[in-house]
C-alpha cells in the first residue's frame, strides 16, 4: 500500500452540492468569527492554522467548532494536507446552488 494515507489523517464528511441548504449556510455566516474565516478564504485556500480569529485567546476547541459549522453547512471544504488541514471556500458549489449569494454577502458591510 504505497500510496495509503497515514491512519491519523481522515476525510471529514461534506454535503454534496445539491444537499447544501440555504438556512444552514445563512446560519453559518451569521456568526462574525465564521464570516471572518470565510472572508479570509475568499482570497484562496488556507491551512487551518493560518486562519486567524479576532480573539487570539479563543480556545482551539471553539475554533474547531467554528470550522465544523462551516464545513457541515457546505460553506467550506476541510481536507487533510500533510499534518494539517486545508480549508477552501466552496464558492463554485455555493454559486451553483444560490447564484451570487456568497459574493453579495462578502461584498456587504464588513463590520
N, CA, C and O of each residue as an XYZ file, in Angstrom:
444
protein
N       0.841     -1.178      0.000
C       0.000      0.000      0.000
C       0.882      1.236      0.000
O       0.962      1.969      0.985
N       1.527      1.442     -1.107
C       2.485      2.514     -1.253
C       1.859      3.910     -1.132
O       2.487      4.807     -0.570
N       0.645      4.114     -1.643
C       0.010      5.433     -1.652
C      -1.012      5.625     -0.540
O      -1.786      6.583     -0.566
N      -1.020      4.732      0.426
C      -2.004      4.835      1.506
C      -1.702      6.048      2.378
O      -0.541      6.363      2.636
N      -2.764      6.732      2.833
C      -2.605      7.867      3.732
C      -2.323      7.351      5.136
O      -2.747      6.251      5.489
N      -1.606      8.140      5.944
C      -1.394      7.730      7.327
C      -2.732      7.543      8.025
O      -3.708      8.220      7.703
N      -2.774      6.631      8.972
C      -4.037      6.307      9.637
C      -4.601      7.473     10.441
O      -5.809      7.510     10.677
N      -3.775      8.427     10.870
C      -4.269      9.548     11.664
C      -4.915     10.644     10.805
O      -5.560     11.545     11.340
N      -4.747     10.575      9.498
C      -5.353     11.556      8.597
C      -6.634     10.957      8.039
O      -6.608      9.887      7.430
N      -7.748     11.639      8.243
C      -9.013     11.105      7.743
C      -9.834     12.199      7.068
O      -9.744     13.381      7.399
N     -10.617     11.759      6.130
C     -11.523     12.666      5.430
C     -12.708     12.985      6.334
O     -13.195     12.126      7.069
N     -13.155     14.214      6.269
C     -14.345     14.633      7.009
C     -15.527     14.667      6.046
O     -15.344     14.930      4.857
N     -16.729     14.408      6.539
C     -17.894     14.457      5.639
C     -18.246     15.888      5.238
O     -18.192     16.811      6.051
N     -18.605     16.044      3.979
C     -19.049     17.318      3.419
C     -20.351     17.075      2.677
O     -20.495     16.043      2.023
N     -21.306     17.997      2.760
C     -22.531     17.800      1.982
C     -22.246     17.930      0.487
O     -21.416     18.738      0.071
N     -22.942     17.128     -0.309
C     -22.859     17.269     -1.761
C     -23.468     18.616     -2.142
O     -24.246     19.191     -1.380
N     -23.118     19.104     -3.301
C     -23.614     20.415     -3.742
C     -25.134     20.498     -3.647
O     -25.667     21.492     -3.155
N     -25.836     19.466     -4.112
C     -27.303     19.509     -4.096
C     -27.894     19.315     -2.703
O     -29.111     19.404     -2.537
N     -27.062     19.053     -1.703
C     -27.530     18.905     -0.320
C     -27.295     20.162      0.520
O     -27.685     20.200      1.686
N     -26.667     21.184     -0.050
C     -26.408     22.424      0.685
C     -27.739     23.161      0.856
O     -28.457     23.402     -0.115
N     -28.054     23.511      2.101
C     -29.339     24.108      2.468
C     -29.131     25.593      2.805
O     -28.250     25.945      3.589
N     -29.943     26.440      2.209
C     -29.803     27.888      2.377
C     -29.811     28.307      3.848
O     -28.960     29.093      4.264
N     -30.743     27.806      4.631
C     -30.820     28.231      6.034
C     -29.564     27.839      6.811
O     -29.144     28.567      7.711
N     -28.966     26.707      6.479
C     -27.738     26.298      7.162
C     -26.566     27.189      6.752
O     -25.725     27.531      7.584
N     -26.509     27.561      5.487
C     -25.458     28.466      5.017
C     -25.599     29.819      5.702
O     -24.616     30.373      6.196
N     -26.811     30.351      5.732
C     -27.036     31.658      6.356
C     -26.733     31.615      7.846
O     -26.179     32.570      8.390
N     -27.089     30.511      8.520
C     -26.751     30.366      9.929
C     -25.235     30.373     10.115
O     -24.720     31.057     10.999
N     -24.524     29.614      9.286
C     -23.067     29.543      9.394
C     -22.438     30.918      9.209
O     -21.470     31.256      9.890
N     -22.976     31.703      8.303
C     -22.411     33.016      8.013
C     -22.913     34.103      8.952
O     -22.453     35.242      8.871
N     -23.841     33.777      9.837
C     -24.392     34.782     10.754
C     -23.458     35.091     11.918
O     -23.625     36.110     12.587
N     -22.484     34.233     12.167
C     -21.538     34.445     13.263
C     -20.365     35.288     12.748
O     -19.774     34.937     11.727
N     -20.014     36.382     13.421
C     -18.922     37.242     12.936
C     -17.587     36.514     12.774
O     -16.857     36.802     11.826
N     -17.250     35.598     13.651
C     -15.981     34.870     13.536
C     -15.993     33.943     12.325
O     -15.005     33.866     11.593
N     -17.103     33.237     12.108
C     -17.200     32.352     10.948
C     -17.171     33.164      9.658
O     -16.532     32.764      8.685
N     -17.861     34.301      9.647
C     -17.860     35.157      8.461
C     -16.451     35.670      8.179
O     -16.055     35.757      7.017
N     -15.692     36.009      9.206
C     -14.311     36.468      9.016
C     -13.451     35.355      8.417
O     -12.605     35.626      7.565
N     -13.653     34.124      8.845
C     -12.919     32.987      8.275
C     -13.241     32.874      6.785
O     -12.343     32.674      5.967
N     -14.513     33.000      6.436
C     -14.925     32.907      5.028
C     -14.316     34.050      4.228
O     -13.900     33.845      3.088
N     -14.256     35.242      4.796
C     -13.613     36.368      4.103
C     -12.148     36.054      3.813
O     -11.644     36.342      2.727
N     -11.472     35.464      4.792
C     -10.071     35.093      4.587
C      -9.946     34.054      3.473
O      -9.040     34.133      2.643
N     -10.850     33.089      3.458
C     -10.804     32.028      2.445
C     -11.221     32.522      1.063
O     -10.916     31.877      0.060
N     -11.910     33.649      0.998
C     -12.312     34.175     -0.311
C     -11.092     34.602     -1.127
O     -11.179     34.740     -2.347
N      -9.967     34.808     -0.464
C      -8.720     35.158     -1.142
C      -8.003     33.919     -1.672
O      -7.093     34.036     -2.492
N      -8.404     32.732     -1.210
C      -7.777     31.484     -1.640
C      -7.670     30.528     -0.466
O      -7.877     30.924      0.681
N      -7.348     29.269     -0.744
C      -7.248     28.255      0.315
C      -6.198     28.628      1.357
O      -5.198     29.275      1.048
N      -6.446     28.206      2.601
C      -5.511     28.411      3.699
C      -5.433     27.156      4.539
O      -6.403     26.406      4.652
N      -4.274     26.935      5.126
C      -4.192     25.879      6.131
C      -4.976     26.354      7.338
O      -4.989     27.545      7.649
N      -5.624     25.430      8.012
C      -6.463     25.777      9.151
C      -5.688     26.616     10.167
O      -6.240     27.557     10.737
N      -4.437     26.291     10.397
C      -3.625     27.019     11.370
C      -3.379     28.467     10.947
O      -3.077     29.305     11.796
N      -3.503     28.783      9.654
C      -3.272     30.139      9.161
C      -4.494     31.040      9.303
O      -4.369     32.263      9.246
N      -5.666     30.455      9.485
C      -6.880     31.255      9.673
C      -6.814     31.893     11.052
O      -6.630     31.204     12.056
N      -6.963     33.200     11.096
C      -6.905     33.863     12.387
C      -8.294     34.321     12.803
O      -9.169     34.564     11.972
N      -8.468     34.429     14.103
C      -9.718     34.898     14.677
C      -9.459     36.256     15.313
O      -8.314     36.595     15.609
N     -10.507     37.028     15.523
C     -10.338     38.347     16.123
C      -9.837     38.244     17.558
O      -9.197     39.168     18.060
N     -10.123     37.129     18.217
C      -9.657     36.907     19.581
C      -8.610     35.792     19.575
O      -8.966     34.615     19.532
N      -7.320     36.149     19.619
C      -6.280     35.123     19.570
C      -6.270     34.207     20.796
O      -5.631     33.155     20.783
N      -6.968     34.604     21.836
C      -7.041     33.790     23.053
C      -8.163     32.752     22.993
O      -8.337     31.970     23.927
N      -8.926     32.744     21.893
C     -10.039     31.810     21.757
C      -9.510     30.372     21.812
O      -8.525     30.052     21.146
N     -10.153     29.509     22.597
C      -9.695     28.114     22.706
C      -9.729     27.386     21.361
O     -10.566     27.674     20.504
N      -8.801     26.435     21.193
C      -8.752     25.645     19.965
C     -10.072     24.919     19.724
O     -10.491     24.744     18.579
N     -10.722     24.500     20.803
C     -11.988     23.780     20.653
C     -13.055     24.682     20.033
O     -13.879     24.214     19.247
N     -13.046     25.959     20.378
C     -14.008     26.898     19.794
C     -13.712     27.107     18.317
O     -14.628     27.130     17.495
N     -12.429     27.261     17.977
C     -12.045     27.424     16.572
C     -12.453     26.180     15.780
O     -12.959     26.293     14.664
N     -12.236     25.004     16.351
C     -12.631     23.757     15.679
C     -14.137     23.715     15.450
O     -14.598     23.272     14.398
N     -14.904     24.177     16.441
C     -16.364     24.184     16.290
C     -16.782     25.151     15.171
O     -17.672     24.835     14.381
N     -16.146     26.320     15.105
C     -16.458     27.267     14.035
C     -16.231     26.622     12.672
O     -17.045     26.764     11.760
N     -15.106     25.910     12.549
C     -14.776     25.244     11.280
C     -15.778     24.130     10.966
O     -16.152     23.929      9.810
N     -16.205     23.415     11.998
C     -17.166     22.322     11.810
C     -18.497     22.855     11.273
O     -19.077     22.269     10.358
N     -18.974     23.952     11.834
C     -20.240     24.540     11.369
C     -20.119     24.957      9.909
O     -21.033     24.720      9.118
N     -18.993     25.580      9.543
C     -18.793     25.995      8.156
C     -18.728     24.798      7.221
O     -19.283     24.840      6.123
N     -18.058     23.732      7.644
C     -17.936     22.522      6.814
C     -19.279     21.822      6.669
O     -19.677     21.475      5.557
N     -19.983     21.609      7.776
C     -21.249     20.875      7.732
C     -22.332     21.624      6.974
O     -23.256     21.004      6.449
N     -22.234     22.950      6.909
C     -23.226     23.732      6.161
C     -22.920     23.753      4.662
O     -23.766     24.143      3.856
N     -21.706     23.332      4.295
C     -21.320     23.320      2.889
C     -20.612     24.582      2.437
O     -20.402     24.774      1.240
N     -20.239     25.444      3.369
C     -19.578     26.698      3.011
C     -18.099     26.474      2.698
O     -17.553     27.105      1.794
N     -17.455     25.583      3.440
C     -16.032     25.319      3.212
C     -15.782     23.835      3.041
O     -16.577     22.996      3.463
N     -14.664     23.535      2.416
C     -14.156     22.172      2.321
C     -12.936     22.123      3.231
O     -12.104     23.030      3.204
N     -12.824     21.068      4.037
C     -11.754     20.894      5.016
C     -11.111     19.545      4.730
O     -11.684     18.498      5.029
N      -9.902     19.579      4.141
C      -9.265     18.344      3.697
C      -7.876     18.193      4.295
O      -7.205     19.186      4.579
N      -7.441     16.944      4.487
C      -6.099     16.706      5.008
C      -5.044     17.295      4.085
O      -5.169     17.245      2.861
N      -4.000     17.858      4.695
C      -2.886     18.426      3.939
C      -1.639     18.255      4.801
O      -1.358     19.084      5.667
N      -0.902     17.188      4.564
C       0.251     16.898      5.405
C      -0.209     16.623      6.831
O      -1.076     15.780      7.063
N       0.374     17.335      7.773
C      -0.017     17.169      9.176
C      -1.164     18.089      9.571
O      -1.692     17.985     10.679
N      -1.549     18.981      8.678
C      -2.615     19.924      8.971
C      -3.837     19.678      8.108
O      -4.037     18.583      7.582
N      -4.651     20.718      7.969
C      -5.860     20.638      7.166
C      -5.938     21.888      6.304
O      -5.613     22.987      6.753
N      -6.372     21.709      5.059
C      -6.509     22.806      4.113
C      -7.983     23.181      4.005
O      -8.838     22.329      3.762
N      -8.265     24.464      4.188
C      -9.627     24.979      4.088
C      -9.791     25.716      2.766
O      -8.932     26.498      2.358
N     -10.915     25.449      2.106
C     -11.230     26.076      0.827
C     -12.684     26.527      0.849
O     -13.564     25.779      1.275
N     -12.935     27.745      0.390
C     -14.304     28.232      0.238
C     -14.932     27.500     -0.936
O     -14.337     27.425     -2.011
N     -16.124     26.961     -0.743
C     -16.825     26.230     -1.803
C     -17.640     27.199     -2.662
O     -18.846     27.024     -2.838
N     -16.973     28.212     -3.187
C     -17.628     29.273     -3.957
C     -18.406     28.719     -5.150
O     -19.552     29.110     -5.368
N     -17.802     27.814     -5.927
C     -18.492     27.265     -7.105
C     -19.746     26.504     -6.706
O     -20.791     26.650     -7.341
N     -19.650     25.686     -5.651
C     -20.819     24.926     -5.188
C     -21.907     25.865     -4.679
O     -23.086     25.668     -4.969
N     -21.510     26.890     -3.917
C     -22.492     27.842     -3.392
C     -23.136     28.634     -4.524
O     -24.339     28.891     -4.496
N     -22.337     29.026     -5.524
C     -22.908     29.757     -6.660
C     -23.827     28.883     -7.503
O     -24.793     29.372     -8.089
N     -23.529     27.604     -7.562
C     -24.413     26.693     -8.296
C     -25.766     26.592     -7.598
O     -26.809     26.591     -8.251
N     -25.745     26.509     -6.270
C     -26.995     26.384     -5.500
C     -27.729     27.708     -5.356
O     -28.949     27.772     -5.506
N     -26.969     28.776     -5.062
C     -27.553     30.085     -4.752
C     -26.759     31.161     -5.500
O     -25.918     31.837     -4.906
N     -27.023     31.321     -6.796
C     -26.216     32.219     -7.637
C     -26.068     33.629     -7.058
O     -27.050     34.305     -6.750
N     -24.802     34.047     -6.922
C     -24.492     35.402     -6.473
C     -24.564     35.650     -4.982
O     -24.118     36.696     -4.513
N     -25.120     34.704     -4.219
C     -25.333     34.943     -2.793
C     -24.025     35.159     -2.032
O     -23.900     36.131     -1.288
N     -23.052     34.264     -2.209
C     -21.833     34.368     -1.408
C     -21.069     35.643     -1.751
O     -20.503     36.286     -0.867
N     -21.052     36.005     -3.013
C     -20.369     37.256     -3.401
C     -21.072     38.470     -2.815
O     -20.416     39.420     -2.387
N     -22.401     38.448     -2.793
C     -23.157     39.566     -2.220
C     -22.890     39.685     -0.719
O     -22.742     40.791     -0.200
N     -22.829     38.563     -0.031
C     -22.571     38.583      1.404
C     -21.154     39.091      1.674
O     -20.945     39.915      2.565
N     -20.193     38.603      0.909
C     -18.806     39.030      1.118
C     -18.575     40.483      0.749
O     -17.689     41.130      1.308
N     -19.359     41.006     -0.185
C     -19.232     42.399     -0.599
C     -19.971     43.347      0.349
O     -19.761     44.559      0.306
N     -20.830     42.797      1.198
C     -21.627     43.596      2.110
C     -20.804     44.250      3.201
O     -19.575     44.170      3.205
N     -21.489     44.892      4.118
C     -20.864     45.597      5.232
C     -19.920     44.665      5.988
O     -20.312     43.577      6.412
N     -18.695     45.097      6.148
C     -17.679     44.257      6.794
C     -17.534     44.579      8.278
O     -16.471     44.360      8.858
N     -18.542     45.071      8.864
C     -18.441     45.201     10.292
C     -18.828     46.499     10.812
O     -18.780     46.718     12.022
